Amino acid sequence: MNDETRINRVNRFVNTLNQARELGLSAKEAGEGYLVMELPYSDRIIGNPDTGVIHGGAITTLMDTASGSVMICALEDFELCPTLDLRVDYMRPAEPHKPVYARAETYKITKNIIFTRCEAYQEGGETIANCVGTFMRIGKEATPKSYRDLITGGEE
């Protein structure tokens, strides 16, 4: 699978997730086992109206979605992998009026569990947050074929 196919699959998957779609999340870069996703800045995600700082929940959603979507870049066949655990450590607030990016990667894949790590950051800035996650593999067969076809474009 090439990087363009990975990005297209991730974006189709993200568009099936209401919260991610509402936040405007999208894949910007992808390769084997890694993914970069963008959260665009908008007035709808401001956590502090006095400063314009982004709400931490939007950044957590970005990191969870990037970590959960990186499976598309790591596995040969598409399968849903629900979040089992996600630990987020916030380092600093995001700067207002700038998009936030999350770079997720898989670092161990077993028969039943996928382990990920992710960093949220802004261009030219320091780390905003780090997270590690574990995701349950439910298998290709447990994911309805119509949903798999929607994500893969019928390429499997």
N, CA, C and O of each residue as an XYZ file, in Angstrom:
624
protein
N       0.854     -1.171      0.000
C       0.000      0.000      0.000
C       0.905      1.240      0.000
O       1.853      1.318      0.781
N       0.612      2.199     -0.870
C       1.432      3.414     -0.915
C       0.877      4.480      0.040
O      -0.210      4.330      0.598
N       1.649      5.555      0.211
C       1.288      6.588      1.191
C      -0.014      7.303      0.822
O      -0.797      7.639      1.711
N      -0.258      7.539     -0.455
C      -1.500      8.191     -0.876
C      -2.714      7.320     -0.539
O      -3.745      7.827     -0.096
N      -2.584      6.018     -0.749
C      -3.663      5.089     -0.388
C      -3.909      5.131      1.107
O      -5.059      5.134      1.546
N      -2.840      5.162      1.900
C      -2.978      5.243      3.362
C      -3.730      6.512      3.764
O      -4.663      6.452      4.565
N      -3.329      7.658      3.212
C      -3.982      8.930      3.547
C      -5.456      8.892      3.166
O      -6.307      9.321      3.946
N      -5.766      8.386      1.982
C      -7.163      8.300      1.544
C      -7.982      7.406      2.459
O      -9.110      7.750      2.813
N      -7.426      6.256      2.848
C      -8.144      5.348      3.751
C      -8.377      5.994      5.113
O      -9.471      5.905      5.669
N      -7.347      6.641      5.644
C      -7.490      7.303      6.950
C      -8.564      8.380      6.865
O      -9.418      8.465      7.748
N      -8.537      9.198      5.826
C      -9.527     10.267      5.713
C     -10.939      9.722      5.545
O     -11.885     10.301      6.079
N     -11.103      8.623      4.815
C     -12.438      8.006      4.716
C     -12.879      7.488      6.080
O     -14.044      7.635      6.450
N     -11.959      6.884      6.829
C     -12.276      6.390      8.166
C     -12.664      7.545      9.089
O     -13.688      7.473      9.769
N     -11.863      8.604      9.121
C     -12.128      9.757      9.989
C     -13.491     10.360      9.668
O     -14.196     10.811     10.571
N     -13.866     10.374      8.399
C     -15.159     10.944      8.013
C     -16.344     10.107      8.479
O     -17.483     10.569      8.404
N     -16.107      8.899      8.955
C     -17.191      8.089      9.530
C     -17.346      8.351     11.028
O     -18.303      7.878     11.641
N     -16.423      9.094     11.618
C     -16.436      9.392     13.054
C     -16.992     10.794     13.252
O     -16.331     11.775     12.911
N     -18.196     10.900     13.798
C     -18.870     12.203     13.909
C     -18.017     13.268     14.592
O     -17.880     14.378     14.078
N     -17.449     12.938     15.737
C     -16.682     13.937     16.485
C     -15.451     14.381     15.698
O     -15.154     15.574     15.631
N     -14.739     13.434     15.108
C     -13.543     13.767     14.325
C     -13.909     14.604     13.108
O     -13.202     15.552     12.767
N     -15.005     14.257     12.457
C     -15.471     15.012     11.288
C     -15.833     16.444     11.698
O     -15.472     17.396     11.006
N     -16.550     16.599     12.826
C     -16.936     17.931     13.308
C     -15.719     18.799     13.642
O     -15.748     20.016     13.460
N     -14.656     18.168     14.129
C     -13.433     18.908     14.460
C     -12.607     19.238     13.217
O     -11.693     20.061     13.280
N     -12.926     18.598     12.086
C     -12.181     18.840     10.855
C     -10.862     18.108     10.776
O      -9.962     18.529     10.050
N     -10.728     17.000     11.523
C      -9.482     16.246     11.514
C      -9.224     15.658     10.128
O     -10.149     15.221      9.444
N      -7.945     15.656      9.724
C      -7.583     15.055      8.446
C      -6.141     14.584      8.471
O      -5.292     15.152      9.159
N      -5.883     13.528      7.702
C      -4.527     12.993      7.559
C      -3.743     13.890      6.618
O      -4.241     14.288      5.565
N      -2.522     14.204      7.001
C      -1.660     15.053      6.186
C      -0.457     14.300      5.636
O       0.067     14.638      4.575
N      -0.022     13.272      6.369
C       1.149     12.498      5.965
C       0.977     11.090      6.512
O       0.447     10.902      7.607
N       1.426     10.101      5.748
C       1.316      8.721      6.217
C       2.405      7.876      5.586
O       2.849      8.129      4.466
N       2.816      6.886      6.319
C       3.785      5.913      5.845
C       3.545      4.616      6.571
O       2.577      4.490      7.320
N       4.407      3.660      6.361
C       4.237      2.358      7.000
C       4.409      2.498      8.517
O       5.518      2.697      9.013
N       3.286      2.389      9.244
C       3.325      2.422     10.701
C       3.319      3.793     11.334
O       3.473      3.902     12.550
N       3.141      4.871     10.534
C       3.039      6.195     11.147
C       2.026      7.052     10.387
O       1.685      6.780      9.236
N       1.562      8.091     11.071
C       0.529      8.966     10.528
C       0.653     10.345     11.160
O       0.910     10.458     12.359
N       0.470     11.406     10.353
C       0.383     12.773     10.863
C      -1.013     13.282     10.540
O      -1.452     13.242      9.390
N      -1.705     13.763     11.571
C      -3.069     14.254     11.431
C      -3.116     15.706     11.899
O      -2.354     16.110     12.777
N      -4.032     16.495     11.295
C      -4.167     17.909     11.626
C      -5.521     18.204     12.259
O      -6.556     17.694     11.829
N      -5.484     19.042     13.292
C      -6.671     19.639     13.903
C      -6.617     21.122     13.566
O      -5.797     21.844     14.133
N      -7.474     21.600     12.651
C      -7.430     23.030     12.322
C      -7.994     23.863     13.477
O      -8.894     23.427     14.196
N      -7.453     25.052     13.636
C      -7.955     25.951     14.678
C      -9.313     26.494     14.253
O      -9.521     26.828     13.087
N     -10.230     26.578     15.205
C     -11.521     27.218     14.947
C     -12.075     27.743     16.264
O     -11.662     27.310     17.340
N     -13.005     28.670     16.168
C     -13.632     29.226     17.375
C     -14.403     28.163     18.148
O     -14.623     28.317     19.349
N     -14.818     27.084     17.478
C     -15.621     26.043     18.119
C     -14.825     25.202     19.117
O     -15.422     24.507     19.940
N     -13.494     25.248     19.064
C     -12.697     24.392     19.954
C     -11.961     25.188     21.026
O     -11.081     24.656     21.703
N     -12.315     26.448     21.181
C     -11.667     27.283     22.193
C     -12.118     26.827     23.585
O     -13.312     26.698     23.857
N     -11.148     26.590     24.447
C     -11.441     26.207     25.819
C     -11.492     27.395     26.759
O     -12.226     27.379     27.747
N     -10.716     28.427     26.456
C     -10.680     29.628     27.291
C     -10.931     30.839     26.386
O     -10.042     31.244     25.636
N     -12.125     31.413     26.451
C     -12.455     32.533     25.560
C     -11.584     33.769     25.772
O     -11.442     34.583     24.860
N     -11.003     33.919     26.953
C     -10.149     35.084     27.221
C      -8.810     34.996     26.491
O      -8.241     36.014     26.099
N      -8.314     33.769     26.312
C      -6.993     33.593     25.690
C      -7.061     32.977     24.300
O      -6.121     33.118     23.517
N      -8.171     32.288     23.977
C      -8.279     31.602     22.692
C      -7.595     30.245     22.671
O      -7.470     29.634     21.609
N      -7.151     29.763     23.827
C      -6.458     28.476     23.909
C      -7.439     27.341     23.600
O      -8.593     27.363     24.029
N      -6.960     26.362     22.855
C      -7.763     25.201     22.456
C      -8.083     24.338     23.674
O      -7.228     24.122     24.534
N      -9.309     23.851     23.738
C      -9.748     22.949     24.808
C      -8.952     21.646     24.732
O      -8.726     21.106     23.650
N      -8.536     21.155     25.890
C      -7.769     19.913     25.949
C      -8.512     18.714     25.379
O      -7.886     17.786     24.866
N      -9.838     18.721     25.462
C     -10.620     17.617     24.917
C     -10.467     17.487     23.415
O     -10.476     16.373     22.890
N     -10.326     18.607     22.708
C     -10.121     18.557     21.254
C      -8.757     17.954     20.932
O      -8.616     17.205     19.966
N      -7.752     18.285     21.747
C      -6.410     17.730     21.520
C      -6.388     16.248     21.860
O      -5.748     15.464     21.160
N      -7.083     15.853     22.932
C      -7.176     14.430     23.260
C      -7.873     13.669     22.132
O      -7.437     12.577     21.766
N      -8.942     14.229     21.581
C      -9.643     13.586     20.468
C      -8.722     13.455     19.264
O      -8.709     12.416     18.603
N      -7.953     14.497     18.974
C      -6.970     14.433     17.887
C      -6.002     13.278     18.100
O      -5.751     12.495     17.183
N      -5.459     13.173     19.308
C      -4.456     12.141     19.585
C      -5.065     10.744     19.580
O      -4.445      9.803     19.085
N      -6.265     10.596     20.123
C      -6.950      9.304     20.116
C      -7.267      8.884     18.674
O      -7.072      7.727     18.300
N      -7.749      9.820     17.885
C      -8.093      9.510     16.494
C      -6.851      9.173     15.681
O      -6.863      8.224     14.896
N      -5.781      9.938     15.858
C      -4.537      9.645     15.143
C      -3.985      8.291     15.566
O      -3.557      7.502     14.724
N      -3.995      8.020     16.870
C      -3.483      6.740     17.375
C      -4.337      5.573     16.898
O      -3.805      4.516     16.560
N      -5.655      5.753     16.868
C      -6.542      4.694     16.398
C      -6.513      4.511     14.894
O      -6.767      3.414     14.398
N      -6.206      5.574     14.160
C      -6.169      5.510     12.701
C      -4.839      5.018     12.160
O      -4.768      4.577     11.013
N      -3.788      5.085     12.957
C      -2.473      4.665     12.463
C      -2.461      3.165     12.135
O      -1.571      2.698     11.425
N      -3.444      2.405     12.650
C      -3.536      0.987     12.301
C      -3.718      0.801     10.807
O      -3.245     -0.177     10.230
N      -4.407      1.745     10.185
C      -4.630      1.681      8.741
C      -3.290      1.736      8.011
O      -3.148      1.178      6.923
N      -2.318      2.405      8.607
C      -0.992      2.532      8.012
C      -0.072      1.369      8.372
O       0.982      1.194      7.761
N      -0.469      0.582      9.357
C       0.403     -0.485      9.851
C      -0.048     -1.887      9.454
O       0.779     -2.783      9.291
N      -1.360     -2.080      9.299
C      -1.891     -3.407      9.007
C      -2.142     -3.573      7.517
O      -2.502     -2.619      6.828
N      -1.953     -4.770      7.034
C      -2.190     -5.063      5.618
C      -3.666     -4.910      5.258
O      -4.001     -4.325      4.228
N      -4.546     -5.439      6.111
C      -5.987     -5.373      5.879
C      -6.623     -4.451      6.907
O      -6.175     -4.379      8.052
N      -7.680     -3.741      6.488
C      -8.372     -2.848      7.418
C      -9.160     -3.649      8.440
O      -9.878     -4.586      8.092
N      -9.019     -3.273      9.698
C      -9.854     -3.820     10.762
C     -10.046     -2.731     11.813
O      -9.153     -1.920     12.058
N     -11.214     -2.729     12.422
C     -11.473     -1.798     13.511
C     -10.656     -2.214     14.729
O     -10.545     -3.400     15.041
N     -10.087     -1.228     15.410
C      -9.286     -1.488     16.604
C      -9.694     -0.475     17.677
O      -9.112      0.608     17.756
N     -10.687     -0.817     18.503
C     -11.158      0.121     19.525
C     -10.090      0.424     20.580
O      -9.231     -0.405     20.878
N     -10.170      1.623     21.127
C      -9.242      2.054     22.172
C      -9.499      1.266     23.453
O     -10.629      1.207     23.937
N      -8.448      0.663     23.997
C      -8.515      0.024     25.310
C      -8.040      0.989     26.385
O      -8.653      1.102     27.447
N      -6.942      1.682     26.101
C      -6.357      2.590     27.085
C      -5.613      3.697     26.351
O      -4.951      3.452     25.342
N      -5.728      4.899     26.861
C      -5.017      6.042     26.292
C      -4.545      6.899     27.451
O      -5.353      7.384     28.243
N      -3.260      7.082     27.547
C      -2.704      7.931     28.606
C      -2.123      9.169     27.946
O      -1.246      9.069     27.087
N      -2.611     10.335     28.346
C      -2.170     11.598     27.763
C      -1.469     12.426     28.830
O      -1.985     12.598     29.934
N      -0.304     12.932     28.496
C       0.438     13.850     29.359
C       0.527     15.196     28.646
O       1.137     15.310     27.583
N      -0.098     16.221     29.252
C      -0.055     17.564     28.673
C       1.192     18.282     29.162
O       1.511     18.252     30.350
N       1.894     18.930     28.238
C       3.127     19.652     28.560
C       2.898     21.160     28.630
O       3.492     21.853     29.456
N       2.024     21.657     27.748
C       1.761     23.093     27.682
C       0.513     23.320     26.840
O       0.110     22.431     26.090
N      -0.114     24.504     26.948
C      -1.279     24.784     26.098
C      -0.845     25.039     24.647
O       0.270     25.492     24.385
N      -1.740     24.742     23.733
C      -1.496     25.054     22.327
C      -1.632     26.553     22.113
O      -2.447     27.206     22.765
N      -0.836     27.098     21.202
C      -0.943     28.523     20.875
C      -2.231     28.761     20.098
O      -2.563     27.996     19.193
N      -2.955     29.819     20.449
C      -4.198     30.129     19.732
C      -3.954     30.440     18.252
O      -2.870     30.873     17.860
N      -4.983     30.210     17.450
C      -5.024     30.582     16.032
C      -4.056     29.799     15.156
O      -3.744     30.231     14.046
N      -3.575     28.649     15.638
C      -2.679     27.792     14.861
C      -3.219     26.369     14.893
O      -3.765     25.939     15.908
N      -3.073     25.632     13.793
C      -3.481     24.228     13.828
C      -2.566     23.412     14.744
O      -1.432     23.802     15.025
N      -3.083     22.283     15.196
C      -2.305     21.340     16.001
C      -2.160     20.069     15.179
O      -3.098     19.647     14.502
N      -0.989     19.464     15.241
C      -0.711     18.222     14.526
C      -0.453     17.114     15.531
O       0.017     17.362     16.642
N      -0.764     15.899     15.132
C      -0.448     14.732     15.950
C       0.285     13.733     15.066
O      -0.183     13.388     13.982
N       1.436     13.275     15.538
C       2.182     12.224     14.833
C       2.083     10.959     15.664
O       2.612     10.879     16.773
N       1.394      9.973     15.107
C       1.198      8.697     15.803
C       1.993      7.614     15.098
O       2.197      7.655     13.885
N       2.439      6.644     15.884
C       3.126      5.481     15.305
C       2.798      4.247     16.112
O       2.512      4.313     17.308
N       2.847      3.115     15.425
C       2.720      1.842     16.127
C       4.140      1.428     16.523
O       5.085      1.597     15.753
N       4.273      0.887     17.730
C       5.600      0.412     18.099
C       5.610     -1.065     18.456
O       6.677     -1.660     18.609
N       4.430     -1.663     18.591
C       4.350     -3.120     18.759
C       2.961     -3.561     18.316
O       1.949     -2.971     18.694
N       2.943     -4.611     17.506
C       1.690     -5.194     17.033
C       1.695     -6.667     17.398
O       2.583     -7.415     16.988
N       0.695     -7.081     18.173
C       0.557     -8.487     18.522
C      -0.713     -9.029     17.871
O      -1.406     -8.311     17.150
N      -1.003    -10.271     18.125
C      -2.200    -10.902     17.568
C      -3.476    -10.224     18.069
O      -4.470    -10.163     17.345
N      -3.454     -9.711     19.312
C      -4.653     -9.151     19.925
C      -4.602     -7.656     20.239
O      -5.649     -7.019     20.355
N      -3.416     -7.093     20.376
C      -3.256     -5.714     20.834
C      -2.268     -4.971     19.935
O      -1.295     -5.545     19.445
N      -2.542     -3.676     19.729
C      -1.589     -2.791     19.034
C      -1.221     -1.675     20.009
O      -2.092     -1.074     20.638
N       0.065     -1.407     20.127
C       0.592     -0.380     21.019
C       1.039      0.816     20.182
O       1.733      0.661     19.178
N       0.632      2.005     20.609
C       0.962      3.219     19.865
C       1.557      4.273     20.782
O       1.414      4.217     22.004
N       2.224      5.232     20.164
C       2.638      6.453     20.861
C       2.347      7.614     19.919
O       2.342      7.455     18.698
N       2.106      8.779     20.505
C       1.678      9.928     19.720
C       2.171     11.214     20.381
O       2.257     11.306     21.606
N       2.488     12.192     19.557
C       2.898     13.507     20.036
C       2.041     14.561     19.351
O       1.889     14.536     18.129
N       1.478     15.490     20.124
C       0.767     16.645     19.579
C       1.717     17.838     19.629
O       2.419     18.053     20.618
N       1.724     18.607     18.543
C       2.646     19.737     18.435
C       2.073     20.760     17.451
O       1.087     20.498     16.763
N       2.705     21.912     17.402
C       2.395     22.925     16.407
C       3.667     23.231     15.633
O       4.771     23.029     16.138
N       3.510     23.721     14.400
C       4.689     24.020     13.578
C       5.640     24.934     14.325
O       5.245     25.968     14.864
N       6.891     24.534     14.344
C       7.918     25.341     14.975
C       7.814     25.436     16.479
O       8.523     26.225     17.103
N       6.935     24.637     17.072
C       6.722     24.729     18.510
C       7.136     23.486     19.254
O       7.507     22.465     18.674
N       7.058     23.612     20.540
C       7.368     22.494     21.416
C       6.202     21.515     21.447
O       5.121     21.779     20.922
N       6.456     20.399     22.068
C       5.416     19.391     22.268
C       4.308     19.969     23.139
O       4.573     20.610     24.156
N       3.067     19.736     22.727
C       1.903     20.132     23.515
C       1.521     18.996     24.456
O       1.245     19.218     25.635
N       1.509     17.774     23.921
C       1.129     16.605     24.723
C       1.725     15.351     24.093
O       2.007     15.305     22.895
N       1.904     14.349     24.926
C       2.327     13.015     24.486
C       1.283     12.022     24.950
O       0.612     12.236     25.960
N       1.149     10.939     24.212
C       0.270      9.875     24.706
C       0.783      8.516     24.252
O       1.502      8.394     23.260
N       0.393      7.512     25.002
C       0.585      6.116     24.613
C      -0.790      5.467     24.661
O      -1.621      5.806     25.503
N      -1.012      4.552     23.766
C      -2.317      3.906     23.699
C      -2.205      2.426     23.416
O      -1.224      1.948     22.847
N      -3.238      1.714     23.830
C      -3.384      0.302     23.463
C      -4.744      0.148     22.805
O      -5.741      0.720     23.247
N      -4.760     -0.634     21.746
C      -5.951     -0.829     20.933
C      -6.169     -2.320     20.709
O      -5.225     -3.067     20.450
N      -7.421     -2.738     20.812
C      -7.777     -4.149     20.669
C      -7.998     -4.475     19.200
O      -8.719     -3.766     18.498
N      -7.382     -5.535     18.750
C      -7.618     -6.027     17.388
C      -8.843     -6.932     17.415
O      -8.878     -7.919     18.151
N      -9.841     -6.594     16.615
C     -11.029     -7.451     16.558
C     -11.042     -8.306     15.291
O     -11.901     -9.174     15.132
N     -10.095     -8.062     14.400
C      -9.957     -8.878     13.206
C     -10.754     -8.351     12.031
O     -11.792     -7.709     12.186
N     -10.239     -8.640     10.863
C     -10.883     -8.207      9.622
C     -12.300     -8.757      9.509
O     -13.210     -8.050      9.076
N     -12.488    -10.015      9.897
C     -13.785    -10.680      9.748
C     -14.863    -10.069     10.639
O     -16.047    -10.145     10.312
N     -14.470     -9.466     11.756
C     -15.441     -8.874     12.683
C     -15.881     -7.472     12.233
O     -16.813     -6.897     12.796
N     -15.206     -6.938     11.221
C     -15.573     -5.634     10.674
C     -16.465     -5.886      9.461
O     -16.045     -6.573      8.530
N     -17.686     -5.345      9.448
C     -18.590     -5.609      8.320
C     -17.947     -5.267      6.973
O     -17.287     -4.238      6.828
N     -18.151     -6.145      5.999
C     -17.555     -5.961      4.677
C     -17.958     -4.628      4.057
O     -17.132     -3.985      3.410
N     -19.198     -4.200      4.237
C     -19.630     -2.923      3.655
C     -18.832     -1.760      4.240
O     -18.517     -0.805      3.530
N     -18.504     -1.835      5.538
C     -17.709     -0.781      6.175
C     -16.265     -0.855      5.695
O     -15.653      0.173      5.404
N     -15.711     -2.080      5.609
C     -14.348     -2.244      5.085
C     -14.256     -1.667      3.678
O     -13.298     -0.963      3.358
N     -15.243     -1.959      2.838
C     -15.246     -1.467      1.463
C     -15.318      0.062      1.419
O     -14.705      0.691      0.556
N     -16.070      0.657      2.352
C     -16.161      2.113      2.422
C     -14.787      2.710      2.714
O     -14.411      3.713      2.107
N     -14.045      2.117      3.621
C     -12.733      2.628      4.024
C     -11.687      2.346      2.961
O     -10.872      3.213      2.646
N     -11.701      1.148      2.409
C     -10.654      0.757      1.451
C     -10.988      1.158      0.023
O     -10.151      1.031     -0.870
N     -12.203      1.639     -0.198
C     -12.623      1.943     -1.555
C     -12.854      0.674     -2.356
O     -12.802      0.689     -3.586
N     -13.113     -0.447     -1.642
C     -13.357     -1.726     -2.292
C     -12.102     -2.375     -2.824
O     -12.174     -3.268     -3.668
N     -10.931     -1.932     -2.335
C      -9.646     -2.426     -2.858
C      -9.171     -3.715     -2.211
O      -8.169     -4.283     -2.646
N      -9.871     -4.197     -1.172
C      -9.426     -5.443     -0.518
C     -10.140     -6.624     -1.138
O      -9.911     -7.765     -0.735
